[in-house]
Amino acid sequence: MPGRILPDMPLNSTIPLRSFGRHSDVKISALGLGGHHLGQAEDLKTAMRIVDRAIDGGITFFDNCWEYHRGKSENWMGRALKAKREKVFLMTKVCTHGREAALATQMLEESLHRLQTDHLDLWQVHGVAFENDPELFTRPNGAAEALRKAKEQGKVRFVGFTGHKRPEIHLKMLNCGFEWDAVQMPLNPFDANFLSFEQQVLPELNRRGVAALGMKPIVGHGESVKKGVLTAQEALSYAMSLPVVTTITGMEKLEILEQNLKIAQGFQPLSQIEMMALRERCRTAAGDGRFELYKMSLRFDNPEARLAHGFPLDDQSVEVKEMLKATENTGKPFPTIQAG
């Protein structure tokens, strides 16, 4: 298979819009902007330029999470979307990780404040990964109560959950008795061969009319691209060709955004032969999970999740380093992050 599957697309082409699961009247862009990487932009000015260019380029789906970079991702996105809120489908995630409804409601209010909006288009439970997560979510005074209430109050339009470790936990969440509008999961040519969300979860979402949201199309930090197993264009094209509503990817630099816009604008799905060839190319390397460490290593577990379940932290993970830095005694007052 050649390194470049798709022809170059003119930048004035549009990104396809797809129906949001069974809510067929709601359309979102087939490419979504990831909130975690936005918080890794060089500075606020760069983040705002990325958001502006993404909207101009046709991206309408914006991902975020209460715990990304200790709130910086939501703050920066809120600043960037001020006066543009009506142009986007805005999602963020709640990080109770099995804890009670009151905490979820508090996090929602903080997210709304940071994002400078009075409602979310989609509010999702972040990072389900543990066997008891479905039971903790649905128990009396669990986060399910907060999601239902927020939807009834009009503070969120739709609700969902996310995770990147175990497909069987996704299936348990789907069968926990809660009505889901969306589910987010890693989808790429490596996933197709290893603890596969594509094989186990995606067909069930499509059957139920639940909006399928793909993430990690370039396999996390892109090690497979750096090592030449496949190109970024091949990886993103594969993920966008699956039966998903949108594919969310990180774009912390303008050049990465432009690269992805070039793929997404005027996008045409790969053929089944091309898809199969990419899966086969990645099959051997996928077997031990070396390129999908978010399924294998605690390095990718958010500290909020590990603390909530009583597990030790990995002090080498980015989020833990940020958490520890926030507690350093510098002799200066603790900084307050303003939303406006």
N, C-alpha and C positions, 0 to 999 in steps of 0.2 A: 504494500500500500504506500502511495507517495506521502511525503511529509506534509504537503499542503493539500487538504481534501477539497476545500471550498475555493472558488474563485474570489478575487478581491471584489468587495461590494462598495458602491459609491456611498459616501458618507451622508448623502441626502436621502438615502433609503430609510424606511421606517423599521423599527423593531416590531415583529409580530405581537399582537395582543391575543391572549388566550383566556377562555372562560375560567372563572374561579370555582372549579368543581361543579357541584350541583347548583350553585348560584350563577346560573348562566348569564344573567344580566350584568354581572360584574366582570370586567375585563382588566387584566394586568399584563405588563410587558413580559415577554419570554425570558428576559434577562433582568436579574435583580441585583441591587448594590448592597454588599455586605457591610454591616455596621462595625464589626470588630476591626476590620482593616482600616476603616475610615478613621478610627481612633489612633491608628499608627501613621497617619499622614504627618508630613514634616511639621506642620503647624496648623492653626485654625484657618488661616487664610487659604492654605492649600486645600484643606478639607472643604471649604466653602466653594472653591473653584471646581473641585471634583463633583460636588453635588449639582452645581449649576450646569456644568457640561453634561452630566448624566441626564438631567431632565431635558436639556436641549437635544440630546442625542436619542431620546425616546424611552429612557428608563423611567418606569412609573412605580416599580416595587422597591421599597426601601426597608431593609432589615436592620434591627438593632436588638439590644438586650440591656436590662437594668444593670447587670454586673460587668458589662464590657468596659475595661480600663477604668474601673472604679467610678463609672458614671460619665467619663469624658466623651465616650462615643455618642451617648444620647445628648449631652450638652452641645457638642459640635454640630450634630445633625439638626438639633432644634434651632441653633443659630442660623444654619445654612438654609433651612426650610421656612424660616420666618417670611411671611408674605407669599410663600409658594405652596403652602400646605394643601390647597385644593387641587394641586396638580399631581399629587402622588397618593399611592396606596401605602400607608405607613404601618409598619409592624414593629412591635418590640416584645420582649419575653420577660416573664416573671420568674423569680429565682427562689421560690420557697423551698424547693428540693425536699418535699415531703412535710414541710412545716405548715402552720395553721393558716386559716383564711384571713385573719386580721393582718398578718404579715404581707400576704399577697395584695390586699387592698392598700396597705401603706406603700408598697412598692409601685403599684399602679399610679397612685397620686404623685409619687416622686418622678416616675417616668413621664407622666403628662406634663409636669412642671418643667422638667429638663427639655422635653421635646417641644415645648411651647404650643401645646394643642389642648383642646378640650375633649378629644376622643381619639381612639386608635381604630384603624381599619381591621387590624388583627392583633390579638393578644395571645401569646403562646406560652405554655409551660416549658421551661428551659431544661434541656439535658436530662431526659429520663434515661436511667441507666441501671438502676438497681431493681432486684426482683420484687421488692415490696413497694416500689413507687406507685403502681396503680392503686393498691390498697390505701396507701397514705394519702393519695390524692382524693379518693372518693369517700374517705371516712368522715363521720360527723365532725364539723369544723375544719375539714380539709380544704385545700385550695379550690376544689370543684365548686364550693359554695361561693367563693369570691368571683370566679369566672361567670357563673350564672347571674349573680347580682349585677356585675359590671355590664353584662350584655342587656339585662333588663333595664338598667338605668341609662343606656345609650352611650356609655363611656367607651364601649368597644362594640364593633359591628360583628366580628367573627372571632372564634376561639380555636386554638389548636395546641399541638405539642411538638417538641423537637427532641432529637437525640442522635448520637453518632456511634454508639458502641454495639448494641445488641438488637438485631431485628426482632427476636422473640419478645423483647420487652415492648417494642412498638405494637406488636400484635396483641399483647395483653392490655395495653392502654386502649387500643381500639375496641376491645371487648369488655371494658370496665363498666359499661352502662351509661357513659356520658356521650352526648351528641357532639361530635367533632366536626368542624368546618375545614380544617387543614392539618397536615402533618408534614414536618420537615425532616430530611434525612440525607446522608451522603450518597451521591449517585455519580459514578464514573466507571471507566472500563475495568479498574481494579476491583471495585465493589462487586461487579458482576460475577467475579470468580472467588470471592472470599467473604464469609459472613454477610451474605448479600441482601441488602435492602431492596435492590432492584428485583431480585427473584422472589423474595418472601413477602415484602410489604407493598410494593408498588401495585401489583395486580389487585390486591385487596382494596386499596384506596380507590383505584379506578372503578372497581365493582360497586363500591358504596357511594361514589360521587363525592368523595372527600378530596379537596384540593391537594395535590401532591407537589411539594416544594423541594426541589433538589438543592443540595449544597455540596461544598468541597469538590467541584467538578475537576479542578486541577490538583486534586488529592492533597488538600491541606496546604503545606508550604511549598508545593511544587517540586519536591525532590525527584519525582519521576521524570519531569521535564528537564531538570538540571542534568540528570544522568542519561538523557537521550532515549528513554524508552518510548516516549511519544512527545508530540509538540503540544503547546498550550492550545493551539487552534483545534487540534484533533480531540483533546480532552474536553474542551468546552463544547465543541460541536457534537460530540457523543452525548454528553449530558443533556443538551438542549433538544436532541432528537428523541429522547425518551418521552413517554406519555405523561409529561409533567406540566404544571401550570407555569412555573418559572424556575430558572436556575440561578441561584444566588452565589455570587463570587466576590472575593475581596479585591478592592481596587484602591490602594493607598497612594498611588501615583497616577498622574494624568496620563502618562504614556501607557500604563496598564489599562486604564479606562479606554483610551483610544484603540488599543489592540482589541479589546473585547467588543467595543462598538462596531468595529470593522467586521467582526464575525457575526454579530447579532443583527445588524441592520440588513434587511432583505434576506434573513436567514431561511434556508431551505433544509429540511431534515436530511440526514444521511440515509442512504439506502440500507436495507437489512444486510446486504453483503458487506458494505463498509463497516457497519456496526459489528458484525461477527468477526471481521478481520482485526478490529481494534481489541476486542475481547480476547481473541486468540493470542495476539501479540503480548498482552499483559498477563496472560494466564500463569506462566511459570513464576514470574516475579511477584505475583499477587499471593502466592501460596502460603507465605509465612507472615504476611501483613506488614512487611518492612516499609511499604509506601502508604499504609493506612494505620499509622501509629495511634490515631485518635480512637481506633477500635481496640488497641492493645495496651497502651501505656497510660499511666496516671498523669503523665506530663500534660495531657490534654483535658484532664478533669478540672472543672472550675473549682477553685477553693471553697466557694459557698456550698457546693454539692458535697464535697468531702467533709467539711466541718459539720454540716447538717446530719451526716450519717456517722460521725465520730471516727473518721479515718484520718491518718496523718497526711500532711501536705508535702508536695514535692517543691523544695525551695529553689529549684531551677526553672520552674514554669514561669512564664511571663506574668501571669495574674498574681501568683504568690509573691513575686518580687515587687510588684506594684503595691500589694497589700502591706508588705513589710516596710516598704519605703514610706508609706503613708503614716506609719507609726513611729518613724525616727524622731528622736528628740534633737531638733536643730536649734532650739533656743528661740525659734520664731513662732508666732501664733499659727495655729493650724489654718491653712488656707480654706476659704469658702468659695465654692464654685458657683458663680452666678449664672442663671439661665438666660438672662437678657443681655 
